[in-house]
Amino acid sequence: MVIAAGIPTLKEMIVRGNARELIGSANSATEGTVLKHQLDLRTVYRPGELLETVPGLIVTQHSGEGKANQYFLRGFNLDHGTDLRITVDGMLVNQRSHGHGQGWADTNFIIPELMGNLQYLKGPYHASQGDFSSAGAVSMSYVDKLPKGIASYGLGEQGFMRGLVTKSHEVGRGNVLYAVELLTKDGPWIKHEDFKKFNAVLRYSQDTGTTKFNVTAMGYGGNWNSTDQIPARGVVGGFVPRLGTIDPSSGGESHRFSLSAALRHAGRFGVTDFNLYTLHSNLALFSNFTYFLDDPVNGDQFSQRDKRFQSAMNVSHMWINNIAGLEVENTVGVQFQNDVIDNGLLSTQSRRTLSITRKDHINQNSIGIFYQNSIQWLKKFRSVAGVRSDYYWFDVNSNLSVNSGNRYDSMTNPKLGLIFGPWAQTEFYFNYGSGFHSNDARGTTSTVDPKSGEFINRVHPLVRSTGYEVGFRTAIIPGLQASFAAFRLDLDSELLFVGDAGTTEASRPSRREGFEASLFYMPTDWLTIDVDYALARARFNDADPSGNHIPGAIRGVGKLAVSVDNIGPLFGSMQLRYFGKRPLIEDNSVQSDHTVTLNGQIGYKIGNNVRVILQGFNLLNTHAHAIDYYYTSRLPGEPAAGLNDVHFHPIESRSLRVNLVANF
């Protein structure tokens, strides 16, 4: 204690809690928090790979660096985010009715050094989580202030260069945080990606104890060339190198600008959270996956455009009542979102427009209302029950009038969690809940295929999912946090807008069953070990002669991360990742191979304010595939009907980067 101006004042202390110790507060076995220190020690090739700190989640890429990542979780090939809800500072990253596909979640705007923590939830059991959250939800937040400024400069193989400057300053009663990032990267591809990225953040925050708020502006821009997936027969026959491309003009450009505000107030009547944001984004994507199948003369390149203004407001209030001697924690919330979208699908050659397949103007609105309560019935038993209702309005104005129209849909979903214990530092959970994902607005109003002219059926706007889970979490061994869960998830229909064709396909009902196990062990203050493994069985659950395997559905996922720090000037980490086999067609006669990758870093602290870090990616230099698909394509000289084949995107070859990081 010190004396300041004659007043006894406690000396400031920084307490680092282990957020993994969730016994007594977690509502399921598959929720958790990844702390900033753990995120800082991860070696990631791209920002989206920070999400691989979530047990059972795989993040990969099948095209150019500026494109949204592809996600795999709980037996899903989630494409670019169809059933994984991702938010940053309360802003929904998934974009509905997107030009490339429903749920597009581009995380290229994230600056890793500003990440505060990452929280994750699995399954449709949580009333606060709405669209896209059937498999899980990931919430990331930026810090309000930094202990010291950061100036970072990195150089590496494959044309990598990155510079970052970020710092926070006390201004009045609050803090101003700024960050600027510049990055360029070519990758190992014969046609250089020439990926260029600009990122900037400006944030003002205040924390008075009972009330804290922040106002944040973000800006991102990127452009790139892309080496898309290539056919295996083309590599075997020597038509295209393994790191080559068939259409060198593929690629894209995008930008994203946002303004957000968040407030939390703790008063005598409870805690109120308020979040408001607006963002503008623009994407022009050029792809060619079938080469010369549809157009033998000009090729099959197409462009997908998406330009939108997205605005949202989220309000929730939590309070506690004592009823008949029972403590009841209540939360009620309202979530509103509006999207004004202009998107299109064009036939192109070398990024030059040849014809328009479709163009649409979309106005999409939604309101979500939820209530949840938690009751401690007995010393060793509590429940969490909730209900959520969502209301959606779709207004589509298409260049083809028969595909224009208005639709409305709503859905109410119950949630229930039962928590038993703890006994011997072990807690047990049962969870049930239903959720949903929305379908692309264009699919809800379209009656004619814009490419073939054939009549098609409109699809339901909202698709229900129903999940069950049992599990436990234990800390019976000092320094160890372990959890295990078995789950089942049923979907009424796997609806997906196929952006490559401009139509929506209503897939069959499906079921996924599996288990997840994770272990976090910190035997000393200098060593942490993080292990997780997940296995899932994904099947269509109706009868069809084509088979009941779900193409692309992930089976086994395993990860091992080890980090070392606090042992003097040296520190380091490594991550081993297993990405299991997947069926590529319904009868399972064609499968992908599994993939094993190893990333790592070693660093040296030069005094208190300077660090040098050497990072290595794909240290095993595996020639495995980042992604595999099975479909029909045509190379020059092949039959007009094309050939069925495995198409793959290789893992990036081994590369090294050196980063100099200075604090100021």
C-alpha positions as CSV (number, residue, x, y, z in Angstrom):
1,M,0.0,0.0,0.0
2,V,1.2,3.5,-0.8
3,I,0.1,7.0,0.4
4,A,-1.0,9.3,-2.4
5,A,-2.1,12.9,-1.4
6,G,-2.6,11.6,2.2
7,I,-5.0,8.9,1.0
8,P,-4.1,5.2,1.5
9,T,-4.1,3.6,-2.0
10,L,-3.6,0.0,-2.9
11,K,-0.7,-0.6,-5.3
12,E,-1.9,-1.8,-8.7
13,M,-1.5,-5.5,-9.3
14,I,-2.1,-7.6,-12.4
15,V,-3.8,-10.9,-11.8
16,R,-3.7,-13.6,-14.5
17,G,-6.5,-16.0,-14.0
18,N,-6.8,-19.3,-15.8
19,A,-10.0,-19.0,-17.8
20,R,-9.8,-22.7,-18.5
21,E,-10.9,-23.4,-14.9
22,L,-14.6,-23.2,-15.8
23,I,-15.9,-25.6,-13.2
24,G,-18.9,-24.0,-11.4
25,S,-19.5,-21.4,-14.2
26,A,-19.5,-23.4,-17.5
27,N,-22.9,-24.6,-18.9
28,S,-21.5,-27.3,-21.1
29,A,-18.4,-29.5,-21.5
30,T,-17.6,-27.9,-24.8
31,E,-17.2,-24.2,-24.0
32,G,-14.1,-22.4,-23.1
33,T,-11.8,-19.4,-23.3
34,V,-8.4,-19.1,-24.9
35,L,-6.3,-16.4,-23.2
36,K,-4.3,-13.7,-25.0
37,H,-1.0,-15.2,-23.8
38,Q,-1.9,-18.6,-25.5
39,L,-2.9,-16.8,-28.7
40,D,0.4,-14.9,-28.7
41,L,2.4,-18.1,-28.7
42,R,0.6,-19.6,-31.7
43,T,2.4,-19.9,-35.0
44,V,-0.1,-19.1,-37.7
45,Y,0.3,-18.9,-41.4
46,R,-2.8,-16.7,-41.7
47,P,-4.9,-14.8,-39.1
48,G,-7.9,-17.2,-39.4
49,E,-5.7,-20.1,-38.0
50,L,-6.0,-18.5,-34.6
51,L,-9.4,-20.2,-34.5
52,E,-7.6,-23.6,-34.4
53,T,-7.1,-23.0,-30.7
54,V,-10.8,-24.1,-30.5
55,P,-10.7,-27.9,-29.9
56,G,-11.8,-29.9,-32.9
57,L,-11.8,-27.0,-35.3
58,I,-9.7,-27.0,-38.6
59,V,-9.1,-23.9,-40.6
60,T,-7.7,-24.2,-44.1
61,Q,-7.7,-22.4,-47.5
62,H,-8.5,-23.7,-51.0
63,S,-7.8,-20.5,-53.0
64,G,-6.0,-17.2,-52.7
65,E,-5.0,-15.7,-49.4
66,G,-7.5,-12.9,-49.5
67,K,-10.4,-15.3,-49.7
68,A,-12.3,-16.4,-46.6
69,N,-11.0,-19.5,-44.9
70,Q,-12.7,-22.9,-45.1
71,Y,-13.7,-24.4,-41.7
72,F,-14.3,-27.9,-40.5
73,L,-15.9,-28.8,-37.2
74,R,-18.1,-31.6,-35.7
75,G,-18.4,-33.6,-38.9
76,F,-19.1,-30.5,-41.0
77,N,-17.4,-29.1,-44.0
78,L,-18.5,-25.7,-43.1
79,D,-17.3,-24.2,-46.4
80,H,-16.7,-20.5,-45.5
81,G,-18.8,-20.5,-42.3
82,T,-22.3,-21.9,-42.9
83,D,-22.8,-23.3,-39.3
84,L,-20.0,-21.7,-37.4
85,R,-20.9,-18.3,-36.0
86,I,-17.9,-15.9,-35.8
87,T,-17.9,-12.5,-34.1
88,V,-15.2,-9.9,-33.5
89,D,-15.9,-7.3,-30.9
90,G,-19.6,-8.2,-31.1
91,M,-19.7,-7.8,-34.9
92,L,-21.0,-10.8,-36.9
93,V,-18.3,-11.9,-39.4
94,N,-20.6,-14.3,-41.3
95,Q,-22.3,-12.6,-44.1
96,R,-25.8,-13.9,-45.1
97,S,-27.0,-14.0,-48.8
98,H,-23.3,-13.6,-49.9
99,G,-22.2,-13.6,-53.5
100,H,-19.9,-16.6,-53.0
101,G,-22.0,-18.5,-50.5
102,Q,-24.1,-18.4,-47.4
103,G,-22.3,-17.5,-44.2
104,W,-19.1,-16.2,-45.8
105,A,-16.7,-15.4,-42.9
106,D,-13.6,-13.5,-43.9
107,T,-11.2,-13.0,-41.0
108,N,-8.3,-11.4,-43.0
109,F,-9.0,-8.1,-41.2
110,I,-8.0,-9.5,-37.8
111,I,-4.7,-8.2,-36.3
112,P,-3.4,-11.0,-34.0
113,E,-1.5,-8.7,-31.7
114,L,-4.7,-6.9,-30.7
115,M,-6.6,-10.1,-29.8
116,G,-7.7,-10.0,-26.1
117,N,-9.2,-13.5,-25.8
118,L,-11.2,-16.0,-27.8
119,Q,-14.3,-17.7,-26.4
120,Y,-16.0,-20.7,-27.9
121,L,-19.3,-22.5,-27.5
122,K,-20.3,-25.8,-29.3
123,G,-23.8,-26.9,-30.3
124,P,-27.2,-25.1,-30.5
125,Y,-27.7,-25.0,-26.7
126,H,-27.1,-21.3,-26.1
127,A,-30.0,-18.8,-26.3
128,S,-27.7,-15.8,-27.1
129,Q,-26.4,-17.4,-30.2
130,G,-28.6,-17.2,-33.4
131,D,-27.9,-17.7,-37.1
132,F,-25.0,-20.0,-38.2
133,S,-24.3,-21.4,-34.7
134,S,-25.5,-25.0,-35.0
135,A,-22.0,-26.5,-34.9
136,G,-20.5,-23.8,-32.7
137,A,-19.8,-20.1,-32.1
138,V,-16.5,-18.3,-31.7
139,S,-16.3,-14.8,-30.1
140,M,-13.1,-12.8,-30.4
141,S,-12.4,-9.4,-28.8
142,Y,-9.8,-6.7,-29.1
143,V,-8.0,-5.2,-26.2
144,D,-8.7,-1.7,-25.0
145,K,-5.1,-0.9,-24.2
146,L,-1.7,-2.3,-24.5
147,P,0.9,-2.3,-21.7
148,K,3.5,-1.1,-24.2
149,G,3.5,-0.1,-27.9
150,I,4.5,-2.8,-30.5
151,A,6.6,-2.2,-33.6
152,S,7.0,-5.5,-35.6
153,Y,8.7,-6.2,-38.8
154,G,8.9,-9.6,-40.5
155,L,10.6,-11.0,-43.6
156,G,10.3,-14.5,-45.0
157,E,10.5,-16.9,-47.9
158,Q,7.8,-16.9,-50.6
159,G,7.8,-13.1,-50.8
160,F,6.5,-12.5,-47.2
161,M,6.9,-9.1,-45.6
162,R,4.8,-7.6,-42.8
163,G,5.0,-4.4,-40.8
164,L,2.9,-3.5,-37.8
165,V,2.8,-0.5,-35.4
166,T,0.3,-0.3,-32.6
167,K,0.2,1.6,-29.3
168,S,-2.3,3.0,-26.8
169,H,-2.3,6.3,-25.0
170,E,-4.2,7.7,-22.0
171,V,-6.5,10.5,-23.2
172,G,-8.6,12.2,-20.7
173,R,-10.4,9.5,-18.7
174,G,-9.9,6.9,-21.3
175,N,-7.5,5.3,-23.7
176,V,-6.9,5.7,-27.4
177,L,-5.5,2.6,-29.2
178,Y,-4.3,2.6,-32.8
179,A,-2.8,0.0,-35.1
180,V,-1.6,0.0,-38.7
181,E,-0.6,-3.2,-40.5
182,L,0.9,-3.7,-44.0
183,L,1.5,-7.2,-45.5
184,T,2.6,-8.7,-48.8
185,K,3.0,-12.4,-49.7
186,D,3.5,-14.4,-52.9
187,G,3.2,-18.0,-51.6
188,P,5.0,-20.9,-53.1
189,W,2.8,-20.9,-56.3
190,I,4.2,-20.6,-59.8
191,K,1.8,-17.7,-60.4
192,H,2.7,-15.4,-57.5
193,E,-0.3,-14.5,-55.3
194,D,1.0,-11.0,-55.0
195,F,-1.3,-10.7,-51.9
196,K,-1.3,-7.1,-50.6
197,K,-3.1,-6.3,-47.4
198,F,-3.7,-3.0,-45.5
199,N,-5.2,-3.0,-42.0
200,A,-6.0,-0.1,-39.6
201,V,-7.7,0.2,-36.2
202,L,-8.6,3.2,-34.1
203,R,-10.3,2.8,-30.8
204,Y,-11.3,4.9,-27.8
205,S,-12.4,3.3,-24.5
206,Q,-13.3,4.2,-21.0
207,D,-13.7,2.1,-17.9
208,T,-15.1,3.8,-14.8
209,G,-15.8,0.5,-12.9
210,T,-19.6,0.4,-13.2
211,T,-19.6,1.6,-16.8
212,K,-17.2,0.8,-19.6
213,F,-17.5,1.5,-23.3
214,N,-15.5,1.6,-26.5
215,V,-15.9,3.1,-30.0
216,T,-13.9,1.4,-32.7
217,A,-13.2,2.1,-36.4
218,M,-11.6,-0.6,-38.5
219,G,-10.4,-0.6,-42.2
220,Y,-9.1,-3.4,-44.3
221,G,-8.2,-3.8,-48.0
222,G,-6.7,-6.7,-49.9
223,N,-6.1,-7.9,-53.5
224,W,-4.6,-11.1,-54.7
225,N,-4.1,-13.7,-57.5
226,S,-5.3,-17.2,-56.6
227,T,-4.1,-20.7,-57.5
228,D,-7.4,-22.6,-57.2
229,Q,-7.7,-26.4,-56.9
230,I,-6.4,-28.4,-59.8
231,P,-7.3,-31.8,-61.2
232,A,-5.2,-34.8,-60.1
233,R,-5.1,-36.1,-63.7
234,G,-3.6,-32.8,-64.9
235,V,-0.7,-33.2,-62.5
236,V,-0.1,-36.9,-63.3
237,G,-0.3,-36.2,-67.0
238,G,2.1,-33.2,-66.8
239,F,-0.5,-30.6,-67.9
240,V,-0.1,-28.5,-64.8
241,P,2.6,-28.5,-62.1
242,R,1.5,-29.4,-58.5
243,L,2.0,-25.7,-57.5
244,G,0.6,-24.4,-60.8
245,T,-2.7,-23.0,-62.0
246,I,-4.9,-23.6,-65.0
247,D,-6.4,-20.1,-65.1
248,P,-3.7,-17.6,-64.0
249,S,-6.2,-14.7,-64.1
250,S,-8.1,-16.0,-61.1
251,G,-8.0,-13.9,-57.9
252,G,-9.9,-11.1,-56.3
253,E,-10.0,-7.9,-54.3
254,S,-12.0,-6.9,-51.2
255,H,-12.3,-4.2,-48.6
256,R,-14.1,-3.9,-45.3
257,F,-14.8,-0.7,-43.2
258,S,-16.6,-0.8,-39.9
259,L,-17.6,1.5,-37.0
260,S,-18.8,-0.1,-33.8
261,A,-19.6,0.8,-30.2
262,A,-20.0,-1.3,-27.1
263,L,-21.1,-0.5,-23.6
264,R,-21.5,-2.4,-20.4
265,H,-23.2,-1.0,-17.3
266,A,-23.4,-2.7,-13.9
267,G,-26.0,-1.2,-11.6
268,R,-28.3,-2.1,-8.8
269,F,-30.8,-3.7,-11.2
270,G,-28.3,-5.9,-13.0
271,V,-25.8,-5.7,-15.9
272,T,-26.7,-4.3,-19.3
273,D,-24.7,-4.9,-22.4
274,F,-25.2,-2.9,-25.6
275,N,-23.5,-3.3,-28.9
276,L,-24.1,-1.3,-32.1
277,Y,-22.2,-1.4,-35.4
278,T,-22.4,-0.6,-39.1
279,L,-20.0,-1.9,-41.8
280,H,-19.5,-1.7,-45.5
281,S,-17.8,-4.5,-47.4
282,N,-17.1,-5.2,-51.1
283,L,-15.8,-8.3,-52.8
284,A,-15.0,-9.1,-56.4
285,L,-13.9,-12.8,-56.8
286,F,-12.7,-14.4,-60.0
287,S,-12.6,-18.3,-60.1
288,N,-12.5,-21.1,-62.6
289,F,-13.1,-24.6,-61.2
290,T,-14.2,-26.5,-64.3
291,Y,-11.8,-24.9,-66.8
292,F,-13.3,-25.5,-70.3
293,L,-16.4,-27.6,-69.5
294,D,-19.2,-25.0,-70.1
295,D,-17.3,-22.8,-72.6
296,P,-14.6,-24.6,-74.6
297,V,-13.6,-21.3,-76.3
298,N,-13.5,-18.7,-73.5
299,G,-13.1,-21.0,-70.5
300,D,-15.4,-21.2,-67.4
301,Q,-14.1,-18.3,-65.4
302,F,-16.8,-16.5,-63.4
303,S,-16.9,-13.5,-61.1
304,Q,-18.9,-13.2,-57.9
305,R,-19.6,-9.8,-56.7
306,D,-20.9,-8.8,-53.2
307,K,-21.3,-5.2,-52.0
308,R,-23.2,-4.6,-48.8
309,F,-24.0,-2.3,-45.9
310,Q,-24.6,-4.2,-42.7
311,S,-26.0,-2.7,-39.5
312,A,-26.9,-4.4,-36.2
313,M,-27.9,-3.6,-32.6
314,N,-27.7,-6.1,-29.8
315,V,-29.0,-5.4,-26.2
316,S,-29.1,-7.8,-23.3
317,H,-29.8,-7.4,-19.6
318,M,-28.9,-9.8,-16.8
319,W,-30.3,-9.7,-13.2
320,I,-30.6,-12.0,-10.2
321,N,-33.7,-12.8,-8.2
322,N,-34.2,-14.8,-5.0
323,I,-37.3,-16.9,-5.4
324,A,-38.4,-19.2,-2.5
325,G,-34.8,-19.3,-1.3
326,L,-33.4,-20.1,-4.8
327,E,-31.0,-17.9,-6.7
328,V,-32.3,-17.3,-10.2
329,E,-30.1,-15.6,-12.8
330,N,-32.1,-14.1,-15.7
331,T,-30.9,-12.8,-19.0
332,V,-33.1,-11.3,-21.7
333,G,-31.9,-9.9,-25.0
334,V,-32.9,-8.5,-28.4
335,Q,-30.7,-8.7,-31.6
336,F,-31.5,-6.7,-34.8
337,Q,-29.7,-6.9,-38.1
338,N,-30.2,-5.3,-41.5
339,D,-28.3,-6.1,-44.7
340,V,-28.6,-4.1,-47.9
341,I,-26.8,-6.2,-50.5
342,D,-26.0,-5.9,-54.2
343,N,-24.4,-9.1,-55.6
344,G,-24.0,-10.8,-58.9
345,L,-22.7,-13.8,-60.8
346,L,-21.0,-13.0,-64.1
347,S,-19.2,-15.1,-66.8
348,T,-15.7,-13.7,-67.4
349,Q,-12.5,-14.3,-69.2
350,S,-9.3,-12.9,-67.8
351,R,-11.4,-10.8,-65.4
352,R,-13.3,-9.3,-68.3
353,T,-17.1,-9.6,-68.3
354,L,-18.6,-11.7,-71.0
355,S,-22.2,-12.1,-69.8
356,I,-24.4,-11.7,-66.7
357,T,-25.9,-14.8,-65.1
358,R,-27.7,-12.9,-62.4
359,K,-27.7,-9.7,-60.5
360,D,-29.8,-9.1,-57.3
361,H,-30.5,-6.3,-54.9
362,I,-31.4,-7.8,-51.5
363,N,-32.8,-6.2,-48.3
364,Q,-32.7,-8.7,-45.5
365,N,-33.9,-8.0,-41.9
366,S,-34.0,-10.1,-38.8
367,I,-34.9,-9.8,-35.1
368,G,-33.9,-12.3,-32.5
369,I,-35.4,-12.3,-29.0
370,F,-34.1,-14.6,-26.3
371,Y,-34.6,-15.4,-22.6
372,Q,-32.4,-17.6,-20.4
373,N,-32.3,-18.4,-16.7
374,S,-30.0,-20.3,-14.5
375,I,-31.2,-21.8,-11.2
376,Q,-29.1,-23.3,-8.4
377,W,-31.6,-26.0,-7.2
378,L,-29.2,-27.8,-5.0
379,K,-25.7,-27.4,-3.9
380,K,-24.6,-29.9,-6.6
381,F,-27.2,-29.3,-9.2
382,R,-28.2,-26.3,-11.3
383,S,-30.1,-25.8,-14.6
384,V,-29.8,-23.4,-17.5
385,A,-33.0,-23.1,-19.6
386,G,-33.8,-20.7,-22.4
387,V,-35.8,-20.0,-25.4
388,R,-35.1,-18.0,-28.6
389,S,-37.3,-16.7,-31.3
390,D,-36.1,-15.4,-34.6
391,Y,-38.0,-13.5,-37.3
392,Y,-36.7,-13.0,-40.9
393,W,-37.8,-10.8,-43.8
394,F,-36.4,-11.3,-47.3
395,D,-36.9,-8.8,-50.2
396,V,-35.2,-9.8,-53.4
397,N,-35.2,-7.7,-56.6
398,S,-33.5,-9.8,-59.3
399,N,-32.6,-9.0,-62.9
400,L,-34.8,-12.0,-63.8
401,S,-38.3,-10.9,-62.6
402,V,-39.5,-14.4,-61.8
403,N,-36.8,-14.7,-59.2
404,S,-37.8,-11.6,-57.4
405,G,-40.1,-11.5,-54.4
406,N,-40.6,-11.3,-50.7
407,R,-40.5,-14.0,-48.0
408,Y,-41.0,-14.1,-44.3
409,D,-40.2,-16.9,-41.8
410,S,-39.8,-17.3,-38.1
411,M,-38.6,-20.0,-35.7
412,T,-38.6,-20.6,-32.0
413,N,-36.0,-22.9,-30.4
414,P,-35.8,-24.2,-26.8
415,K,-32.5,-24.7,-24.9
416,L,-31.7,-26.7,-21.8
417,G,-28.6,-27.5,-19.8
418,L,-28.3,-29.6,-16.6
419,I,-25.1,-29.3,-14.6
420,F,-24.2,-31.8,-11.8
421,G,-21.4,-31.4,-9.3
422,P,-18.7,-30.7,-8.8
423,W,-17.4,-33.9,-7.1
424,A,-13.7,-34.3,-6.7
425,Q,-13.2,-31.2,-9.0
426,T,-15.3,-32.8,-11.7
427,E,-18.5,-31.5,-13.2
428,F,-21.0,-33.3,-15.4
429,Y,-23.3,-31.8,-18.1
430,F,-26.3,-32.7,-20.2
431,N,-27.4,-30.3,-23.0
432,Y,-30.2,-30.1,-25.4
433,G,-31.3,-27.4,-27.8
434,S,-32.4,-26.6,-31.3
435,G,-31.0,-23.9,-33.5
436,F,-31.0,-22.9,-37.2
437,H,-29.2,-21.5,-40.1
438,S,-30.7,-19.2,-42.6
439,N,-30.7,-19.8,-46.3
440,D,-29.6,-17.4,-49.0
441,A,-32.4,-14.9,-49.7
442,R,-32.1,-15.6,-53.5
443,G,-32.9,-19.2,-52.9
444,T,-36.1,-18.3,-51.1
445,T,-37.6,-16.4,-54.0
446,S,-36.0,-18.1,-57.1
447,T,-38.2,-20.2,-59.3
448,V,-36.0,-20.4,-62.4
449,D,-32.4,-21.5,-62.7
450,P,-30.7,-18.3,-64.1
451,K,-28.2,-20.4,-66.0
452,S,-30.2,-23.2,-67.6
453,G,-33.7,-21.6,-67.5
454,E,-35.2,-24.7,-65.9
455,F,-37.9,-24.4,-63.2
456,I,-36.7,-24.9,-59.6
457,N,-38.4,-25.0,-56.2
458,R,-38.1,-22.2,-53.8
459,V,-36.4,-23.3,-50.5
460,H,-37.4,-22.7,-46.9
461,P,-35.7,-19.5,-45.5
462,L,-34.8,-21.1,-42.1
463,V,-33.5,-24.6,-41.5
464,R,-33.8,-26.2,-38.0
465,S,-31.0,-28.1,-36.2
466,T,-31.4,-30.2,-33.1
467,G,-28.6,-31.2,-30.8
468,Y,-27.9,-33.3,-27.8
469,E,-24.7,-33.6,-25.7
470,V,-23.4,-35.3,-22.5
471,G,-20.0,-34.6,-21.1
472,F,-17.8,-33.8,-18.1
473,R,-15.0,-31.4,-17.2
474,T,-12.4,-32.2,-14.6
475,A,-9.5,-30.5,-12.8
476,I,-8.8,-33.4,-10.4
477,I,-5.1,-33.4,-11.2
478,P,-3.3,-30.1,-10.3
479,G,-2.4,-28.1,-13.4
480,L,-4.7,-30.2,-15.6
481,Q,-8.0,-29.2,-17.2
482,A,-9.7,-31.9,-19.2
483,S,-13.1,-32.3,-20.8
484,F,-15.0,-34.9,-22.8
485,A,-18.3,-34.8,-24.6
486,A,-20.4,-37.0,-26.8
487,F,-22.8,-35.3,-29.2
488,R,-25.5,-35.7,-31.8
489,L,-26.7,-33.1,-34.2
490,D,-29.6,-33.4,-36.7
491,L,-30.3,-31.0,-39.5
492,D,-33.7,-31.0,-41.3
493,S,-31.9,-30.1,-44.6
494,E,-28.4,-29.0,-45.5
495,L,-29.5,-26.0,-47.6
496,L,-26.7,-24.2,-49.4
497,F,-26.6,-21.5,-52.0
498,V,-24.2,-22.6,-54.7
499,G,-22.6,-19.4,-55.7
500,D,-20.7,-21.0,-58.6
501,A,-24.0,-21.8,-60.3
502,G,-26.2,-19.0,-59.1
503,T,-28.8,-21.4,-57.6
504,T,-29.7,-23.0,-54.3
505,E,-29.7,-26.7,-53.7
506,A,-31.8,-28.2,-50.9
507,S,-29.8,-31.1,-49.7
508,R,-31.1,-34.1,-47.7
509,P,-31.7,-34.3,-43.9
510,S,-28.6,-35.4,-42.0
511,R,-27.2,-36.6,-38.7
512,R,-23.8,-36.2,-37.1
513,E,-22.7,-38.2,-34.0
514,G,-19.3,-38.1,-32.4
515,F,-17.1,-37.2,-29.4
516,E,-14.6,-34.5,-28.5
517,A,-11.8,-34.7,-25.9
518,S,-9.5,-31.9,-24.9
519,L,-6.7,-31.5,-22.4
520,F,-4.9,-28.5,-21.2
521,Y,-1.9,-29.2,-18.9
522,M,0.4,-26.7,-17.2
523,P,2.7,-28.6,-14.9
524,T,5.0,-25.6,-14.4
525,D,4.8,-21.9,-15.1
526,W,7.1,-22.4,-18.1
527,L,5.4,-25.3,-19.9
528,T,1.9,-25.7,-21.3
529,I,0.6,-28.7,-23.3
530,D,-2.7,-28.5,-25.2
531,V,-4.2,-31.6,-26.8
532,D,-7.5,-32.2,-28.5
533,Y,-9.1,-34.9,-30.6
534,A,-12.5,-35.2,-32.2
535,L,-14.2,-38.0,-34.1
536,A,-17.5,-37.7,-36.0
537,R,-19.8,-39.8,-38.1
538,A,-21.8,-37.7,-40.6
539,R,-24.6,-39.3,-42.7
540,F,-27.6,-38.4,-44.7
541,N,-30.4,-40.1,-42.8
542,D,-32.8,-40.8,-45.6
543,A,-32.7,-43.5,-48.3
544,D,-31.0,-42.7,-51.6
545,P,-29.3,-45.1,-54.0
546,S,-26.4,-42.7,-54.4
547,G,-25.3,-43.4,-50.8
548,N,-25.6,-41.7,-47.5
549,H,-22.1,-40.3,-46.9
550,I,-21.9,-36.4,-46.8
551,P,-19.2,-35.2,-49.2
552,G,-16.5,-33.3,-47.4
553,A,-17.7,-34.2,-43.9
554,I,-14.7,-34.3,-41.6
555,R,-14.1,-37.5,-39.5
556,G,-11.1,-37.3,-37.3
557,V,-9.3,-34.2,-36.1
558,G,-6.3,-34.1,-33.7
559,K,-4.0,-31.3,-32.5
560,L,-1.1,-31.0,-30.2
561,A,0.3,-27.6,-29.1
562,V,3.3,-27.2,-26.8
563,S,4.7,-23.9,-25.6
564,V,7.6,-22.9,-23.5
565,D,8.2,-19.5,-21.8
566,N,9.5,-17.9,-18.6
567,I,12.8,-19.8,-18.8
568,G,15.1,-16.9,-19.4
569,P,15.5,-15.2,-22.8
570,L,14.3,-18.2,-24.8
571,F,10.7,-19.1,-25.6
572,G,9.0,-21.2,-28.3
573,S,6.1,-23.2,-29.3
574,M,5.0,-25.9,-31.8
575,Q,1.7,-27.2,-33.2
576,L,1.1,-30.6,-34.7
577,R,-2.2,-30.9,-36.6
578,Y,-4.0,-34.0,-38.0
579,F,-6.7,-33.4,-40.6
580,G,-8.5,-36.7,-41.2
581,K,-9.9,-38.4,-44.3
582,R,-13.2,-37.3,-45.8
583,P,-15.6,-38.9,-48.2
584,L,-15.8,-37.0,-51.5
585,I,-18.9,-38.6,-52.9
586,E,-22.1,-40.1,-51.4
587,D,-21.1,-43.8,-51.8
588,N,-17.7,-43.2,-50.2
589,S,-15.9,-44.8,-53.1
590,V,-13.6,-41.7,-53.4
591,Q,-11.9,-40.3,-50.3
592,S,-9.4,-37.6,-49.5
593,D,-6.1,-38.5,-47.8
594,H,-5.4,-37.3,-44.3
595,T,-3.0,-34.4,-43.7
596,V,-0.4,-33.9,-41.0
597,T,1.3,-30.6,-40.6
598,L,3.8,-29.1,-38.1
599,N,4.4,-25.4,-37.4
600,G,6.7,-23.9,-34.8
601,Q,8.6,-20.9,-33.6
602,I,11.6,-20.1,-31.4
603,G,12.3,-16.7,-30.0
604,Y,15.0,-14.8,-28.1
605,K,14.4,-11.9,-25.8
606,I,17.0,-9.1,-26.1
607,G,16.4,-7.2,-22.9
608,N,12.9,-6.3,-21.8
609,N,11.7,-4.6,-25.0
610,V,13.1,-6.5,-28.0
611,R,12.4,-10.0,-29.3
612,V,13.6,-11.9,-32.3
613,I,11.4,-14.8,-33.5
614,L,12.0,-17.4,-36.1
615,Q,8.9,-19.1,-37.4
616,G,8.6,-22.2,-39.5
617,F,5.6,-23.5,-41.4
618,N,5.0,-27.0,-42.8
619,L,8.2,-28.0,-41.2
620,L,7.7,-31.6,-42.4
621,N,7.4,-30.2,-46.0
622,T,4.5,-32.5,-46.6
623,H,3.0,-32.6,-50.1
624,A,-0.4,-33.3,-48.7
625,H,-3.6,-31.4,-49.7
626,A,-5.2,-28.5,-47.9
627,I,-8.6,-29.5,-49.4
628,D,-10.0,-32.1,-51.9
629,Y,-13.2,-32.1,-54.0
630,Y,-14.6,-34.6,-56.5
631,Y,-16.5,-33.2,-59.5
632,T,-16.5,-32.9,-63.3
633,S,-14.1,-30.6,-65.2
634,R,-12.6,-30.4,-68.7
635,L,-9.1,-29.7,-69.8
636,P,-8.2,-28.8,-73.4
637,G,-8.6,-31.8,-75.7
638,E,-10.8,-33.8,-73.3
639,P,-14.3,-35.1,-74.2
640,A,-17.0,-32.4,-74.2
641,A,-18.8,-33.9,-71.3
642,G,-15.6,-33.6,-69.2
643,L,-14.2,-36.1,-66.7
644,N,-14.9,-36.8,-63.0
645,D,-11.8,-36.4,-60.9
646,V,-10.3,-35.4,-57.6
647,H,-9.4,-31.7,-57.5
648,F,-7.1,-30.5,-54.8
649,H,-5.3,-27.5,-53.4
650,P,-1.8,-28.3,-52.0
651,I,-0.5,-27.4,-48.6
652,E,1.9,-24.5,-48.9
653,S,5.5,-25.9,-49.0
654,R,7.9,-25.3,-46.1
655,S,8.8,-21.7,-45.4
656,L,10.6,-19.6,-42.7
657,R,10.0,-16.1,-41.4
658,V,12.0,-13.9,-39.1
659,N,10.3,-11.3,-37.0
660,L,11.8,-8.4,-35.0
661,V,9.4,-7.2,-32.3
662,A,10.2,-4.1,-30.3
663,N,8.1,-2.6,-27.4
664,F,8.0,1.1,-26.8
